[in-house]
Amino acid sequence: MLWKKTYTYFIAIVLFIGSLLLLWCVQPKTPLRALEKYAENVATLRYSTMIKTIDIDSEESLLFYFNDNQNLDCAVIRKRFGFYKVVNISAELARDSSTLRVGMFGSGFVDNGINKALIWGIIYDTSVKKVTNDNGEISRFSTPDFDMFYSFNNPLEFEFGSYHFYDALGNELPLALADDEMP
């Protein structure tokens, strides 16, 4: 009788460990894999090519990528219990513009019970050397084809008008190009 009870416990433990192992195997272990897995299940997400991954901290990453229209998108990925999960997907921005110095997009989301706003953009005009908002200078990075920027804000305080663009001499530039500046 004791061997039946021991055998039952042994089978239960093996099934439990097997279930955990199976769960571990199917969960995304990188931010990019989380985005790819999310794209498999969401018809509106059209991931094509990675531009850049930026680790905000040990648990949060931004993925900038091209969609199948060759426009830019951004995803916020959160690491939880060693696995990655998509927290937010922003809408797309055009790859270039002949009328704007900068393309910007903002999206609000809730992450771990905290309201956040992600503002990101692409710098179309090479005369833009610095991007700021009312809180200071914005994080910026370069790719082989263009420069981009991003910031997190309190969604209750966010306004696109609080963003400013400067040239190399520190002169503030308007968002739109003047008629004589357009290509």
C-alpha positions as CSV (number, residue, x, y, z in Angstrom):
1,M,0.0,0.0,0.0
2,L,2.9,2.4,0.8
3,W,4.4,1.8,-2.7
4,K,1.1,3.0,-4.3
5,K,1.0,6.2,-2.3
6,T,4.7,6.8,-3.1
7,Y,4.1,6.0,-6.8
8,T,1.2,8.5,-6.9
9,Y,3.3,11.3,-5.3
10,F,6.1,10.5,-7.7
11,I,3.8,10.8,-10.8
12,A,2.3,14.0,-9.4
13,I,5.8,15.6,-8.9
14,V,6.9,14.4,-12.4
15,L,3.7,15.9,-14.0
16,F,4.2,19.2,-12.1
17,I,7.8,19.5,-13.1
18,G,7.0,18.6,-16.6
19,S,4.3,21.3,-16.7
20,L,6.7,23.9,-15.4
21,L,9.3,22.9,-18.0
22,L,6.8,23.1,-20.8
23,L,5.6,26.5,-19.6
24,W,9.3,27.7,-19.4
25,C,10.0,26.4,-23.0
26,V,7.1,28.3,-24.6
27,Q,7.7,31.7,-22.9
28,P,9.7,34.4,-24.7
29,K,13.2,34.8,-23.2
30,T,14.2,37.9,-25.2
31,P,12.4,41.2,-25.9
32,L,12.5,40.5,-29.6
33,R,11.0,37.0,-29.2
34,A,8.2,38.6,-27.1
35,L,7.4,40.9,-29.9
36,E,7.5,38.1,-32.5
37,K,5.2,35.9,-30.4
38,Y,2.8,38.8,-29.9
39,A,2.8,39.5,-33.6
40,E,1.8,35.9,-34.3
41,N,-1.4,36.4,-32.3
42,V,-2.3,40.0,-33.2
43,A,-3.3,40.6,-36.8
44,T,-2.8,44.4,-36.7
45,L,0.9,44.1,-35.6
46,R,3.1,43.7,-38.7
47,Y,6.7,43.3,-37.4
48,S,9.2,43.3,-40.3
49,T,12.7,44.4,-39.3
50,M,14.4,45.4,-36.0
51,I,15.9,48.9,-35.8
52,K,17.1,49.0,-32.3
53,T,16.5,47.6,-28.8
54,I,17.0,50.0,-25.9
55,D,17.1,48.6,-22.3
56,I,15.5,51.2,-20.1
57,D,16.4,49.2,-17.0
58,S,16.8,45.5,-16.1
59,E,13.1,44.8,-16.6
60,E,12.0,47.2,-19.3
61,S,13.0,47.5,-23.0
62,L,11.9,49.6,-26.0
63,L,12.0,47.9,-29.4
64,F,12.0,50.2,-32.4
65,Y,11.2,48.3,-35.6
66,F,9.9,48.6,-39.2
67,N,6.5,47.2,-39.9
68,D,5.6,45.7,-43.3
69,N,4.8,49.1,-44.6
70,Q,8.4,50.2,-43.8
71,N,7.1,52.7,-41.3
72,L,8.5,52.9,-37.8
73,D,6.8,51.4,-34.7
74,C,7.8,51.1,-31.1
75,A,6.9,48.5,-28.5
76,V,7.4,48.5,-24.7
77,I,8.5,45.1,-23.4
78,R,8.5,44.2,-19.7
79,K,10.5,41.3,-18.1
80,R,8.5,39.4,-15.5
81,F,9.7,36.3,-13.7
82,G,12.5,35.9,-16.3
83,F,10.2,36.1,-19.3
84,Y,9.3,39.0,-21.6
85,K,5.8,40.4,-22.3
86,V,4.6,43.2,-24.6
87,V,3.1,46.0,-22.5
88,N,2.4,48.6,-25.2
89,I,2.6,48.9,-29.0
90,S,2.6,52.5,-30.4
91,A,1.2,53.5,-33.8
92,E,3.5,54.0,-36.7
93,L,5.4,57.0,-38.0
94,A,6.4,57.6,-41.6
95,R,10.1,56.9,-42.4
96,D,10.5,60.4,-43.9
97,S,8.8,63.7,-44.3
98,S,9.3,66.7,-46.6
99,T,7.2,69.1,-44.4
100,L,8.2,68.3,-40.8
101,R,11.5,68.5,-38.9
102,V,10.4,65.8,-36.5
103,G,7.7,63.1,-36.4
104,M,6.4,62.3,-32.9
105,F,4.0,59.9,-31.4
106,G,2.7,59.5,-27.9
107,S,0.9,56.7,-26.3
108,G,-0.4,56.1,-22.7
109,F,-0.5,52.8,-21.0
110,V,-0.5,51.1,-17.6
111,D,2.5,49.1,-16.5
112,N,2.6,47.4,-13.1
113,G,-0.4,49.6,-12.0
114,I,1.5,52.8,-13.0
115,N,0.1,55.2,-15.7
116,K,2.9,56.1,-18.2
117,A,3.2,57.9,-21.4
118,L,5.8,57.1,-24.0
119,I,6.7,59.8,-26.5
120,W,9.0,58.8,-29.3
121,G,9.9,60.2,-32.6
122,I,12.2,60.4,-35.7
123,I,14.2,63.4,-36.6
124,Y,13.7,64.1,-40.3
125,D,15.7,67.3,-40.5
126,T,19.4,67.0,-39.9
127,S,19.6,70.6,-38.6
128,V,17.8,69.4,-35.4
129,K,20.6,68.7,-33.0
130,K,18.8,68.7,-29.6
131,V,15.3,67.7,-28.4
132,T,14.0,68.8,-25.0
133,N,10.8,69.0,-23.1
134,D,9.9,70.9,-20.0
135,N,11.8,68.3,-17.9
136,G,15.1,68.6,-19.8
137,E,16.9,67.0,-22.6
138,I,15.4,63.9,-24.2
139,S,17.2,60.6,-24.8
140,R,18.3,60.3,-28.4
141,F,20.0,57.7,-30.5
142,S,21.3,57.2,-34.0
143,T,20.7,54.5,-36.6
144,P,22.6,54.2,-39.9
145,D,19.6,56.0,-41.6
146,F,18.2,58.5,-39.1
147,D,18.2,59.8,-35.6
148,M,15.4,59.0,-33.1
149,F,14.4,60.1,-29.6
150,Y,12.1,58.9,-26.7
151,S,11.0,59.9,-23.3
152,F,8.6,58.7,-20.6
153,N,6.2,61.2,-19.1
154,N,3.4,61.5,-16.7
155,P,0.4,61.0,-19.0
156,L,-1.6,63.6,-17.0
157,E,1.1,66.3,-17.7
158,F,2.0,65.4,-21.3
159,E,1.6,68.0,-24.0
160,F,3.2,67.8,-27.5
161,G,3.7,71.6,-27.2
162,S,6.2,71.0,-24.3
163,Y,8.7,69.6,-26.8
164,H,11.3,71.9,-28.3
165,F,13.8,71.4,-31.1
166,Y,17.2,73.2,-31.4
167,D,19.9,73.5,-34.1
168,A,23.7,73.3,-33.4
169,L,23.8,77.0,-32.4
170,G,21.0,76.6,-29.8
171,N,18.3,78.3,-31.9
172,E,14.8,76.9,-31.3
173,L,13.4,75.5,-34.5
174,P,9.7,75.3,-35.4
175,L,8.2,71.8,-35.9
176,A,7.2,72.4,-39.5
177,L,9.7,73.4,-42.2
178,A,9.3,76.8,-43.8
179,D,8.4,76.9,-47.5
180,D,11.9,77.9,-48.5
181,E,13.4,75.0,-46.5
182,M,11.3,72.2,-48.1
183,P,13.1,70.0,-50.6
